[in-house]
Amino acid sequence: MKITNQKHTKQPTSITSSPVVKRLLIFDIDGTLLLNGRIARDNFFAAFRETCRELPDTSSIHFMGMTDRGIFRQLLDASNHHGDFEEMFCSFSHSFTEKMRQTYQHAKEPHLLPGVRELLEFLHEDEETFLALGTGNIRESAYLKLKHFGIDHIFPVGGFGGDYENRNDAILSAATQAMGQSGLHQPPQHFWIIGDTQNDIIAGHSVGAKVLAVASGFVPLEELIEAGGDIVLPDLSDLDRVLEIFGFEKKASVER
C-alpha cells in the first residue's frame, strides 16, 4: 500500500565516528513549550511577599519575556524595599522553588502546548541535533516544570533567568554551554532560538541565531512579525513545517 503523507527522515551517520552536530536549537519554556495557568505567578508573588513582607502594585510590572531575576528587581524597586539584592534574591529563589515543588504537581492548569511532545521526542532522537534551554525561569523551577511532563531529560544544558537579569545574557550562556558540550567551535548551519515574545527575538538575534517565534503564549502573531521573527507560526503543532525549518529533509512517500 502506498502512503502519500510526507515523513521526515533523519540523516544517516557514520558507524565509525561520532555524528557532527548540524542543529543547535535553544527553546524557551513558558508560552513556547507549555502554559502554567496561574500557579507559577501566584507562587512567585507569594515568595516575594514572604521575602520582602509586602507585594507592591503589579500593574506596571513587565512579565512577558522577562527573566525571574529581572521581575524580582522590578518588584523590589516598586516596593521601595532596601537590602542586599543577592541575599534577598537567594532567599526568594529558595522560597519560590519550594512553593513550586509543593504545588505544581497537583495543579490542573499546566499543560504542554500542541505538538510539543512529538517534536521534542523526534529532535531528542536525532544525533545531529543538540537541544538546550534559554529561559527566564530560575533553573530549579524550569526543570521542575519540565519534569512534571517527563521532558526534563531532553535538555542537558541551558541559560536561566535566575542567573541573569537580561535575557540576552541567558541566551548567550545557553549557546556557549551547548557549543561546548556538543564539541562545536562555531554555530552550526541550523542555529535557532524558539520563543514566544519580542525579547526572545532580540536575544536570539544578539547571538547570531535565527528565531522561530510562536504565538502560543500571550503575544499576538502580528506583533511577533513586527518584532522581526525570522519565521513566525501560531504554535509548534505542524511537525512537518517545523522540521523543515530546522533543515530536516522530507521523504515524499513510503512504500509498504
LONU-340661 format. One record per residue (C-alpha): residue number from 1; residue in one letter; chain; y, x, z. Coordinates in steps of 0.5 Angstrom, whole numbers, padded with zeros to 4 digits. Each point is the difference from the previous one (the first is absolute). Last residue first. Example, Ala and Ser with C-alpha at 12.3 -4.5 7.8 and 13.67 -1.06 7.14 Angstrom:
# LONU-340661
<pos=2, code=S, unit=A, Y=-0002, X=0027, Z=0014>
<pos=1, code=A, unit=A, Y=-0007, X=-0002, Z=0002>
//
This chain:
# LONU-340661
<pos=256, code=R, unit=A, Y=-0002, X=0010, Z=0005>
<pos=255, code=E, unit=A, Y=0006, X=0002, Z=-0004>
<pos=254, code=V, unit=A, Y=0007, X=0001, Z=0003>
<pos=253, code=S, unit=A, Y=0006, X=0000, Z=-0004>
<pos=252, code=A, unit=A, Y=0007, X=0003, Z=-0001>
<pos=251, code=K, unit=A, Y=-0001, X=0006, Z=0005>
<pos=250, code=K, unit=A, Y=0007, X=0001, Z=0003>
<pos=249, code=E, unit=A, Y=0003, X=0007, Z=0002>
<pos=248, code=F, unit=A, Y=0003, X=0001, Z=0007>
<pos=247, code=G, unit=A, Y=0007, X=0002, Z=0000>
<pos=246, code=F, unit=A, Y=0003, X=-0003, Z=0006>
<pos=245, code=I, unit=A, Y=0004, X=-0005, Z=-0004>
<pos=244, code=E, unit=A, Y=-0007, X=-0002, Z=-0003>
<pos=243, code=L, unit=A, Y=-0003, X=-0001, Z=0007>
<pos=242, code=V, unit=A, Y=0006, X=-0004, Z=0002>
<pos=241, code=R, unit=A, Y=-0001, X=-0005, Z=-0006>
<pos=240, code=D, unit=A, Y=-0007, X=0000, Z=0000>
<pos=239, code=L, unit=A, Y=0000, X=-0002, Z=0008>
<pos=238, code=D, unit=A, Y=0005, X=-0006, Z=-0001>
<pos=237, code=S, unit=A, Y=0001, X=-0001, Z=0007>
<pos=236, code=L, unit=A, Y=0004, X=0005, Z=0002>
<pos=235, code=D, unit=A, Y=0006, X=-0004, Z=0001>
<pos=234, code=P, unit=A, Y=0006, X=-0003, Z=-0004>
<pos=233, code=L, unit=A, Y=0001, X=0006, Z=-0004>
<pos=232, code=V, unit=A, Y=0005, X=0005, Z=-0001>
<pos=231, code=I, unit=A, Y=-0001, X=0006, Z=-0004>
<pos=230, code=D, unit=A, Y=0005, X=0006, Z=0000>
<pos=229, code=G, unit=A, Y=0004, X=-0003, Z=0006>
<pos=228, code=G, unit=A, Y=0007, X=0001, Z=-0001>
<pos=227, code=A, unit=A, Y=0004, X=-0004, Z=0005>
<pos=226, code=E, unit=A, Y=0001, X=-0006, Z=-0005>
<pos=225, code=I, unit=A, Y=-0007, X=-0001, Z=-0001>
<pos=224, code=L, unit=A, Y=-0001, X=0000, Z=0007>
<pos=223, code=E, unit=A, Y=0005, X=-0005, Z=0001>
<pos=222, code=E, unit=A, Y=-0003, X=-0004, Z=-0006>
<pos=221, code=L, unit=A, Y=-0007, X=0000, Z=0004>
<pos=220, code=P, unit=A, Y=0003, X=-0003, Z=0006>
<pos=219, code=V, unit=A, Y=0000, X=0004, Z=0007>
<pos=218, code=F, unit=A, Y=-0004, X=-0003, Z=0005>
<pos=217, code=G, unit=A, Y=-0007, X=0003, Z=-0001>
<pos=216, code=S, unit=A, Y=-0005, X=-0001, Z=-0006>
<pos=215, code=A, unit=A, Y=0006, X=0001, Z=-0005>
<pos=214, code=V, unit=A, Y=-0004, X=0007, Z=-0002>
<pos=213, code=A, unit=A, Y=0004, X=0006, Z=-0002>
<pos=212, code=L, unit=A, Y=-0004, X=0006, Z=-0003>
<pos=211, code=V, unit=A, Y=0004, X=0006, Z=0000>
<pos=210, code=K, unit=A, Y=0000, X=0006, Z=-0004>
<pos=209, code=A, unit=A, Y=0000, X=0007, Z=0004>
<pos=208, code=G, unit=A, Y=0005, X=0005, Z=0000>
<pos=207, code=V, unit=A, Y=0001, X=0001, Z=0008>
<pos=206, code=S, unit=A, Y=0006, X=-0004, Z=0000>
<pos=205, code=H, unit=A, Y=-0002, X=-0005, Z=-0005>
<pos=204, code=G, unit=A, Y=-0005, X=-0003, Z=0005>
<pos=203, code=A, unit=A, Y=0005, X=0000, Z=0006>
<pos=202, code=I, unit=A, Y=0005, X=-0004, Z=-0004>
<pos=201, code=I, unit=A, Y=-0006, X=-0005, Z=-0003>
<pos=200, code=D, unit=A, Y=-0003, X=-0001, Z=0007>
<pos=199, code=N, unit=A, Y=0007, X=-0001, Z=0003>
<pos=198, code=Q, unit=A, Y=0001, X=-0005, Z=-0005>
<pos=197, code=T, unit=A, Y=-0006, X=-0004, Z=0003>
<pos=196, code=D, unit=A, Y=-0007, X=-0002, Z=-0002>
<pos=195, code=G, unit=A, Y=-0004, X=0007, Z=0000>
<pos=194, code=I, unit=A, Y=-0005, X=0004, Z=-0005>
<pos=193, code=I, unit=A, Y=0002, X=0007, Z=-0001>
<pos=192, code=W, unit=A, Y=-0003, X=0003, Z=-0006>
<pos=191, code=F, unit=A, Y=-0002, X=0007, Z=-0002>
<pos=190, code=H, unit=A, Y=-0004, X=0000, Z=-0007>
<pos=189, code=Q, unit=A, Y=0001, X=0007, Z=-0003>
<pos=188, code=P, unit=A, Y=-0002, X=0003, Z=0006>
<pos=187, code=P, unit=A, Y=0006, X=0003, Z=0005>
<pos=186, code=Q, unit=A, Y=0000, X=0008, Z=0001>
<pos=185, code=H, unit=A, Y=-0005, X=0004, Z=0003>
<pos=184, code=L, unit=A, Y=-0005, X=-0005, Z=0002>
<pos=183, code=G, unit=A, Y=-0006, X=0002, Z=0004>
<pos=182, code=S, unit=A, Y=-0001, X=-0007, Z=0002>
<pos=181, code=Q, unit=A, Y=0001, X=0001, Z=0008>
<pos=180, code=G, unit=A, Y=0007, X=0004, Z=-0002>
<pos=179, code=M, unit=A, Y=0002, X=-0005, Z=-0005>
<pos=178, code=A, unit=A, Y=-0001, X=-0006, Z=0004>
<pos=177, code=Q, unit=A, Y=0004, X=0004, Z=0006>
<pos=176, code=T, unit=A, Y=0006, X=0001, Z=-0004>
<pos=175, code=A, unit=A, Y=0000, X=-0007, Z=-0003>
<pos=174, code=A, unit=A, Y=-0001, X=-0003, Z=0006>
<pos=173, code=S, unit=A, Y=0006, X=0004, Z=0004>
<pos=172, code=L, unit=A, Y=0004, X=-0001, Z=-0006>
<pos=171, code=I, unit=A, Y=-0001, X=-0008, Z=0000>
<pos=170, code=A, unit=A, Y=0002, X=0001, Z=0008>
<pos=169, code=D, unit=A, Y=0006, X=0004, Z=-0002>
<pos=168, code=N, unit=A, Y=0002, X=-0005, Z=-0005>
<pos=167, code=R, unit=A, Y=-0001, X=-0006, Z=0005>
<pos=166, code=N, unit=A, Y=0006, X=0003, Z=0005>
<pos=165, code=E, unit=A, Y=-0001, X=-0001, Z=0007>
<pos=164, code=Y, unit=A, Y=-0006, X=0005, Z=0000>
<pos=163, code=D, unit=A, Y=-0006, X=0001, Z=0005>
<pos=162, code=G, unit=A, Y=-0002, X=-0007, Z=0002>
<pos=161, code=G, unit=A, Y=0001, X=-0003, Z=-0007>
<pos=160, code=F, unit=A, Y=-0006, X=0004, Z=-0003>
<pos=159, code=G, unit=A, Y=-0002, X=0005, Z=-0006>
<pos=158, code=G, unit=A, Y=-0007, X=-0001, Z=-0001>
<pos=157, code=V, unit=A, Y=-0007, X=0003, Z=0000>
<pos=156, code=P, unit=A, Y=-0007, X=-0002, Z=-0001>
<pos=155, code=F, unit=A, Y=0001, X=-0007, Z=-0003>
<pos=154, code=I, unit=A, Y=-0006, X=-0003, Z=-0001>
<pos=153, code=H, unit=A, Y=-0003, X=0000, Z=0007>
<pos=152, code=D, unit=A, Y=0005, X=-0005, Z=0002>
<pos=151, code=I, unit=A, Y=-0003, X=-0006, Z=-0005>
<pos=150, code=G, unit=A, Y=-0004, X=-0004, Z=0005>
<pos=149, code=F, unit=A, Y=0005, X=-0006, Z=0001>
<pos=148, code=H, unit=A, Y=0001, X=0001, Z=0007>
<pos=147, code=K, unit=A, Y=0000, X=0008, Z=-0001>
<pos=146, code=L, unit=A, Y=0006, X=-0001, Z=-0005>
<pos=145, code=K, unit=A, Y=0004, X=-0003, Z=0005>
<pos=144, code=L, unit=A, Y=-0002, X=0005, Z=0006>
<pos=143, code=Y, unit=A, Y=0001, X=0006, Z=-0005>
<pos=142, code=A, unit=A, Y=0008, X=-0002, Z=-0001>
<pos=141, code=S, unit=A, Y=0001, X=-0002, Z=0007>
<pos=140, code=E, unit=A, Y=-0003, X=0008, Z=0002>
<pos=139, code=R, unit=A, Y=0005, X=0003, Z=-0005>
<pos=138, code=I, unit=A, Y=0006, X=-0004, Z=0001>
<pos=137, code=N, unit=A, Y=0001, X=-0004, Z=-0006>
<pos=136, code=G, unit=A, Y=0006, X=0001, Z=-0005>
<pos=135, code=T, unit=A, Y=-0006, X=0002, Z=-0005>
<pos=134, code=G, unit=A, Y=-0002, X=0005, Z=-0005>
<pos=133, code=L, unit=A, Y=-0008, X=0000, Z=0000>
<pos=132, code=A, unit=A, Y=-0004, X=0004, Z=-0004>
<pos=131, code=L, unit=A, Y=-0005, X=0000, Z=-0005>
<pos=130, code=F, unit=A, Y=-0003, X=0005, Z=-0005>
<pos=129, code=T, unit=A, Y=-0003, X=-0002, Z=-0006>
<pos=128, code=E, unit=A, Y=-0005, X=0005, Z=-0005>
<pos=127, code=E, unit=A, Y=-0006, X=-0002, Z=0005>
<pos=126, code=D, unit=A, Y=0001, X=-0007, Z=-0002>
<pos=125, code=E, unit=A, Y=-0004, X=-0004, Z=0006>
<pos=124, code=H, unit=A, Y=0006, X=-0001, Z=0004>
<pos=123, code=L, unit=A, Y=0004, X=-0003, Z=-0006>
<pos=122, code=F, unit=A, Y=-0005, X=-0005, Z=-0001>
<pos=121, code=E, unit=A, Y=0000, X=-0002, Z=0007>
<pos=120, code=L, unit=A, Y=0007, X=0000, Z=0000>
<pos=119, code=L, unit=A, Y=0001, X=-0005, Z=-0006>
<pos=118, code=E, unit=A, Y=-0005, X=-0005, Z=0003>
<pos=117, code=R, unit=A, Y=0003, X=0000, Z=0007>
<pos=116, code=V, unit=A, Y=0007, X=-0001, Z=-0003>
<pos=115, code=G, unit=A, Y=-0001, X=-0005, Z=-0005>
<pos=114, code=P, unit=A, Y=0004, X=-0006, Z=0004>
<pos=113, code=L, unit=A, Y=0003, X=0002, Z=0006>
<pos=112, code=L, unit=A, Y=-0004, X=0002, Z=0006>
<pos=111, code=H, unit=A, Y=0001, X=-0005, Z=0006>
<pos=110, code=P, unit=A, Y=0004, X=0000, Z=0007>
<pos=109, code=E, unit=A, Y=0001, X=-0007, Z=0002>
<pos=108, code=K, unit=A, Y=-0005, X=-0001, Z=0005>
<pos=107, code=A, unit=A, Y=0001, X=0005, Z=0005>
<pos=106, code=H, unit=A, Y=-0006, X=0002, Z=0005>
<pos=105, code=Q, unit=A, Y=-0001, X=0007, Z=-0003>
<pos=104, code=Y, unit=A, Y=0008, X=0001, Z=0000>
<pos=103, code=T, unit=A, Y=0001, X=-0002, Z=0008>
<pos=102, code=Q, unit=A, Y=-0003, X=0006, Z=0004>
<pos=101, code=R, unit=A, Y=0001, X=0005, Z=-0004>
<pos=100, code=M, unit=A, Y=0007, X=-0002, Z=-0003>
<pos=99, code=K, unit=A, Y=0002, X=0000, Z=0007>
<pos=98, code=E, unit=A, Y=-0003, X=0007, Z=0002>
<pos=97, code=T, unit=A, Y=0004, X=0002, Z=-0006>
<pos=96, code=F, unit=A, Y=0006, X=-0003, Z=0001>
<pos=95, code=S, unit=A, Y=0000, X=0003, Z=0007>
<pos=94, code=H, unit=A, Y=-0002, X=0007, Z=-0002>
<pos=93, code=S, unit=A, Y=0006, X=0000, Z=-0005>
<pos=92, code=F, unit=A, Y=0005, X=-0003, Z=0005>
<pos=91, code=S, unit=A, Y=-0001, X=0006, Z=0005>
<pos=90, code=C, unit=A, Y=0000, X=0005, Z=-0006>
<pos=89, code=F, unit=A, Y=0006, X=-0003, Z=-0003>
<pos=88, code=M, unit=A, Y=0003, X=0000, Z=0007>
<pos=87, code=E, unit=A, Y=-0001, X=0008, Z=0001>
<pos=86, code=E, unit=A, Y=0002, X=0002, Z=-0007>
<pos=85, code=F, unit=A, Y=0006, X=-0004, Z=0001>
<pos=84, code=D, unit=A, Y=0003, X=0003, Z=0007>
<pos=83, code=G, unit=A, Y=0004, X=-0006, Z=0003>
<pos=82, code=H, unit=A, Y=0005, X=-0005, Z=-0001>
<pos=81, code=H, unit=A, Y=-0001, X=-0007, Z=-0002>
<pos=80, code=N, unit=A, Y=0006, X=-0003, Z=-0004>
<pos=79, code=S, unit=A, Y=-0005, X=-0006, Z=-0002>
<pos=78, code=A, unit=A, Y=0002, X=0001, Z=-0008>
<pos=77, code=D, unit=A, Y=-0001, X=0007, Z=0000>
<pos=76, code=L, unit=A, Y=-0007, X=0000, Z=0003>
<pos=75, code=L, unit=A, Y=-0001, X=-0006, Z=-0005>
<pos=74, code=Q, unit=A, Y=0002, X=0004, Z=-0006>
<pos=73, code=R, unit=A, Y=-0004, X=0007, Z=0003>
<pos=72, code=F, unit=A, Y=-0006, X=-0005, Z=0001>
<pos=71, code=I, unit=A, Y=0000, X=-0002, Z=-0007>
<pos=70, code=G, unit=A, Y=0001, X=0007, Z=-0002>
<pos=69, code=R, unit=A, Y=-0006, X=0002, Z=0004>
<pos=68, code=D, unit=A, Y=-0004, X=-0006, Z=-0003>
<pos=67, code=T, unit=A, Y=0002, X=0002, Z=-0007>
<pos=66, code=M, unit=A, Y=0004, X=-0004, Z=-0004>
<pos=65, code=G, unit=A, Y=-0002, X=-0003, Z=-0007>
<pos=64, code=M, unit=A, Y=0001, X=-0007, Z=0003>
<pos=63, code=F, unit=A, Y=0003, X=0000, Z=0007>
<pos=62, code=H, unit=A, Y=0007, X=0000, Z=0000>
<pos=61, code=I, unit=A, Y=0004, X=-0002, Z=0006>
<pos=60, code=S, unit=A, Y=0006, X=-0005, Z=0000>
<pos=59, code=S, unit=A, Y=-0004, X=-0006, Z=0002>
<pos=58, code=T, unit=A, Y=-0003, X=0004, Z=0006>
<pos=57, code=D, unit=A, Y=0004, X=-0002, Z=0006>
<pos=56, code=P, unit=A, Y=-0002, X=0005, Z=0005>
<pos=55, code=L, unit=A, Y=-0006, X=0001, Z=0004>
<pos=54, code=E, unit=A, Y=0000, X=0001, Z=0007>
<pos=53, code=R, unit=A, Y=-0003, X=0005, Z=0005>
<pos=52, code=C, unit=A, Y=0000, X=0006, Z=-0004>
<pos=51, code=T, unit=A, Y=-0008, X=0002, Z=0000>
<pos=50, code=E, unit=A, Y=-0003, X=-0007, Z=0001>
<pos=49, code=R, unit=A, Y=0005, X=-0003, Z=-0004>
<pos=48, code=F, unit=A, Y=-0002, X=0004, Z=-0006>
<pos=47, code=A, unit=A, Y=-0007, X=-0001, Z=0001>
<pos=46, code=A, unit=A, Y=0001, X=-0007, Z=0000>
<pos=45, code=F, unit=A, Y=0004, X=0000, Z=-0006>
<pos=44, code=F, unit=A, Y=-0005, X=0004, Z=-0004>
<pos=43, code=N, unit=A, Y=-0006, X=-0004, Z=0003>
<pos=42, code=D, unit=A, Y=0004, X=-0006, Z=-0003>
<pos=41, code=R, unit=A, Y=0001, X=0003, Z=-0007>
<pos=40, code=A, unit=A, Y=-0007, X=0002, Z=0000>
<pos=39, code=I, unit=A, Y=-0003, X=-0007, Z=0001>
<pos=38, code=R, unit=A, Y=0005, X=-0004, Z=-0004>
<pos=37, code=G, unit=A, Y=-0004, X=0000, Z=-0006>
<pos=36, code=N, unit=A, Y=-0004, X=0006, Z=-0002>
<pos=35, code=L, unit=A, Y=0000, X=0001, Z=-0007>
<pos=34, code=L, unit=A, Y=-0004, X=0005, Z=-0004>
<pos=33, code=L, unit=A, Y=-0001, X=0005, Z=-0005>
<pos=32, code=T, unit=A, Y=0007, X=0000, Z=-0003>
<pos=31, code=G, unit=A, Y=0004, X=-0004, Z=0005>
<pos=30, code=D, unit=A, Y=-0001, X=0004, Z=0005>
<pos=29, code=I, unit=A, Y=-0005, X=0006, Z=-0002>
<pos=28, code=D, unit=A, Y=0004, X=0005, Z=-0004>
<pos=27, code=F, unit=A, Y=-0005, X=0004, Z=-0005>
<pos=26, code=I, unit=A, Y=0000, X=0007, Z=-0003>
<pos=25, code=L, unit=A, Y=-0004, X=0001, Z=-0006>
<pos=24, code=L, unit=A, Y=-0001, X=0007, Z=-0003>
<pos=23, code=R, unit=A, Y=-0004, X=0000, Z=-0006>
<pos=22, code=K, unit=A, Y=-0004, X=0005, Z=-0004>
<pos=21, code=V, unit=A, Y=-0003, X=0004, Z=0005>
<pos=20, code=V, unit=A, Y=-0005, X=0005, Z=-0003>
<pos=19, code=P, unit=A, Y=-0007, X=-0001, Z=0002>
<pos=18, code=S, unit=A, Y=-0004, X=0005, Z=0003>
<pos=17, code=S, unit=A, Y=-0004, X=0004, Z=-0004>
<pos=16, code=T, unit=A, Y=-0008, X=0001, Z=-0003>
<pos=15, code=I, unit=A, Y=-0001, X=-0008, Z=0000>
<pos=14, code=S, unit=A, Y=0006, X=0000, Z=-0005>
<pos=13, code=T, unit=A, Y=0004, X=-0007, Z=0001>
<pos=12, code=P, unit=A, Y=-0001, X=-0006, Z=-0004>
<pos=11, code=Q, unit=A, Y=0007, X=-0004, Z=-0001>
<pos=10, code=K, unit=A, Y=-0001, X=-0007, Z=0004>
<pos=9, code=T, unit=A, Y=0000, X=-0006, Z=-0005>
<pos=8, code=H, unit=A, Y=0004, X=-0006, Z=0001>
<pos=7, code=K, unit=A, Y=-0003, X=-0007, Z=-0003>
<pos=6, code=Q, unit=A, Y=0002, X=-0005, Z=-0005>
<pos=5, code=N, unit=A, Y=-0003, X=-0007, Z=-0001>
<pos=4, code=T, unit=A, Y=-0004, X=0000, Z=-0006>
<pos=3, code=I, unit=A, Y=-0007, X=-0001, Z=0003>
<pos=2, code=K, unit=A, Y=-0005, X=0001, Z=-0006>
<pos=1, code=M, unit=A, Y=-0007, X=-0003, Z=0002>
//
